[in-house]
Structures are given as C-alpha cells and as structure tokens.
Amino acid sequence: MASTSETGHAKNVANFQDLITLVTAFGTAYNPAKAALKIPQLQALAMASNAKIADVVAKKTLYNNTVNDRMALFATLQPLSTRLINALKVTDATAAKIDDAKAFNRKIQGKRASAIATSADPASPPPSAISVSQLSYDQLIQHFAGFLSLLQSEPTYAPNETDLKTATLVAKQADMVLKNNTVTIAYAQVSTSRIQRNKTLYDPNTGLVATAAEVKNYVKSLFGPHSPEYAQISGIFFKSYWV
C-alpha cells in the first residue's frame, strides 16, 4: 500500500486542479496581477506536478526491478559456495588452502544479504537512504572474489561441471558487481526524482501548495472573506510532504 505522503502528493494535485476549475469559473473577475497566479500558469504548474509524480512512480518501479534482480542472483550464492567447497576437497589442494576456502564459505553463509522490502504498488516510497543491507551485498561480493581468487590459485581445481568452472565464476562475480551497482544507480535516480517532485509541489515560494495558498488569499481579497466565492475554495485542503 502506498504511504499517506505518497497518496497525498496526488491528492494535492487533484485538489489544485479543482481550485483551478473554480477560479476559472469566476471569469474575468479573476485577474491577479502576479503572473504565477494567472490561469495559464496555474495549469502549467498542475501539469508539471503530475509529470513529476509520474516520474517518481516510473523510477520507483525501475528501482524495485533492479532490487529484485539482485536478490535473485545473490540467492544462488550460498548453495554455490557450499558446492565449491566440496569440489575443492576432491582436488590435490592442501589442507591449509581448503581451510582458507572454508573461511570464505563461512563468511558467505554468515553474511546473508537481507531482503529489501519492496511493494507491488509502484507509488510506494523508496527507502529514505541506502539500506544497511547494501553493506551485506558489498561484503558478499568481496568474500566471493576472495574465494574465486583462491580457486584460481589451485592448479588442480578443474571441475567438469560448467557452473563450477572458474570462467563461469568470474562471469558470475562480474554480474554480481553489475547488479549491485545498478541498484545503487537506480536508487540515486529515484531519490533525485523525489527531490525534484518535492520542489515542484512544496517549494515555499513557487511550489503548488504555496501557490494554492496565494490563490486563496487573492480570492479572499477580491471577493471578501465571507463571500460565497471564497467559501467555494477555502475548504480545499493542501498539505506539504517533504519526504
């Protein structure tokens, strides 16, 4: 389910569109001196706000997809690591080297990257900061790289199984790095998109909410605080969400 703030952004824009509709109905009587309060500028601000909200939704969907892709890849690491230990045991590797490999395996088994909670609702908010589980993924990459280097150093490690061959493992490690970096990039993109959306809607001088308040004040000054015209718009609710 989308958070209150996320649904609130769309509600603010919908209310702003209602405000525009009502002041447009005032006809030529609605004639503010400030350019930002004129009907065309209000309509442009509503369109820009909708576009910013849509961009956050698109970026959040991409972020969720990259997180899911990374989770799927890293989920195979622990069982693979166990198989690699067993494959190394049937080589001529020294007991010391096998012990070193077991140490890497213990780190991989013990550093389970926790799943980042994602929502099926693309409008739900991304995390406010890179999750601590990011550190787990970074560490897993390093542990696997060390394990791989050890296997490459053992001349008798030459399994027939394709998924255990060092060339396959090199490709897997590269894919782990790629998918991990892709999540970081996707997070940066959605975070930037949210900042841009918030500026459009909530800038204290030019944002949608601030502009709505100015429109209300202008109508109050134009028709009076007890006028039916002001009563039409005074109850339209707006709220700032700096998230």
N, C-alpha and C positions, 0 to 999 in steps of 0.2 A: 504494500500500500504506500502511496506517495505520502511524504510528510506534510504536516499542516502548512509549513512555509512554501513547499513546492506547489501545492494546490493554490496557496494564497497568491502566488505570482500571477497565475492565470486569472484568478478572481479579480485581482486589481485591474488587469487589462480589460476584462469584461465590464467591470463597473465604470471604467474610464470611457469605454465605448458608449455605455448608457448615458454618461454625462454629456458626451459629445452630441448624442441624439437629442437630448433635452435642450441644450443651449442652442443647437441649430434650429430647433422649433421656435425659438424666440425671434427668429428672422433678423431684420436689420437693426432691431433694438440691441442685439448682442454685437457690440462693436468696440472691443477693448483696444486701447492704444498700444499695449505691449504685444509685439509680434508673436511671441510664443503662445499667447492665449487665443489667437485667431483660429478659426475653424480648420483651415488647411494645415496649420502647424500641429494642431491637436490630433488631426487624423494621421499625420506623418509620424507623430510620436507613438500613437497606438499601433501603427503598422510596424515600426521599428521594435517596439516592445514585444510584439508577437513573434517577430523574427528571432529576437534574442532568446526567447523562451524555447522556441523550436530548435535552435542551435544547441542549447544545453541538452535537450532530450536526445538529439542525434549523437552528440559527443558522449553522453552517458551510456547510450546503447553500445557504442563502439568500445567504451571502456569495459563494460560488462563482458562483451565478447572476448576481449583480449585477456581479461582475468580468467574466464572460463577455459580458454585455450591453454593458458599457462598451467592451470590446475590439472588439466587432463594430461599434459606432458609430464609434469613433476610427479603425478600419482604413480607413474611406472618406475620411478627411480629406486624406491626401497626394495621391491622384489627383484629388480635387475641387479642391485648391489649384492644381494644375497646369492644370486646365481653366479656373479663374477667371483665371489669368494670361493665358491665350490669349484668353479672352473680353474682357479689359480691353484687350488690344493692338489689337483691331479697333474700339475706340471713339476718340473725339477726345481722350482723356486725354493729358496732357503726358508727355514723356519722363521728367521728374522723378518724376511720380506713378507711372508704370509701374516705374521703378527702386525706388521705395519698396515697391510691391507685390511686386516680386521679392525684396526683402529679407525680407518676411514669409514668402514662399513658401520661401525658403532655410531660415528658422528652423523652419518646419513640417516640411520634408523632413529637416532635420538633427536634430530633436528627436523622434525616433521613440520613442513610449512603449513600453518593453519589456513583454512579456507577463508577468503574474504567474503563476507555476506553480501550477496547481490540480490537485487529484486527483479522480479519479472516485469515490474512496472518501470518503463524507461524514464519516467518523470521523477522517480525517486532519487533522492540526493546522493551523489557520490560521497565518499568519506571526506572529512574536512582536512585530512592530511594523509600522507602515505602511511599505510598500515604498518604496524610493527612486524607483521608477517613478511613484509618486504625484506627485512633483515634475514629471516629464515631462508627465503629463496636465494638471496645473495650468498649465504653461507653454504647452502646445498650445492650451489654451482662451484664454489671453491673446494668443497670436500670431494665432489665428483671429479674435478680437474686434477686434484692430487691423486686420487685413486687411479685415474686414467694414466697419469704420468708413471705411476708405479707399474702398471700393467705393461706399458710400452717399454719399460726398462728391463722386463723379464724376457730374455730371448726364447725361452721355451713356452711362452704363452702364445699359442696359435690355435685357438678353438676352431672347429669346423662350423659351428653354428653362426650364421650371419650376424644375428643381433648381439653376439658376444665378441665379435672381431673388433680390434682396436679402431679400424677405419669407421665402422658403424658407430662406435662410442664417441669418436671425435666429432662426427656429424651430429650426434645427439647432444653433446655438450655445447656445440655451436648453436643448436636450436634452442637449448635452454637459455643461453645468453640472449639470443634474439627475442624470444618471447618475454623474458623478464624485462628487457629494455623497452619492448613495445608497450607493456603495461605502464611503465613509468611515463612514456611519451603520451599515452592516452590519458593518463591521469592529469598531466600538465595541460593538455588540451581542454579537458572538461573543466578543470579549475579556472583556466583563463576565460572560458566561455561564461562561467558563472559570474566572474568578476565583471565582465562586460555587460551581462544582463542586469546585474545589480546597479551598475552605474546608470544604465538607461532608465531603470524603474525608480531608483532610490537616491540618485544624486540630490543633495539638499537644495540645489539651486535650479537644476534643469530636469530632474527626474520626473517620471509620471506622477508619483504621489505628490510631490511638491507642486507640480503644475496643476493637479486637480484641486489642491487647496487654494491656489491663486484664482482658479476659475470660480470657485465657490465665493471667494471674497469679492471678486468683481461683480458677480450676480447680486450679492448682498448689497454692495454699494450702488448698483444700478437700480434695483427694484425695492430695496429695503429689507431689513432682517425679518420682518413679519409678513412679507409678500408671499402670495401663492407661488410665484416663480421660484423664489429662494427655497420655499418649502419643498418644491419638487426635487431639488438636488441636494439639499442639506443632509439628508439621511443616507446618501450614497457613501458607503464605507470604503476606506482605503487604509492599508496598514503597511508599514515598512518592514521588510525582511532582509536584514544584512546578514546573509548566510552564504 
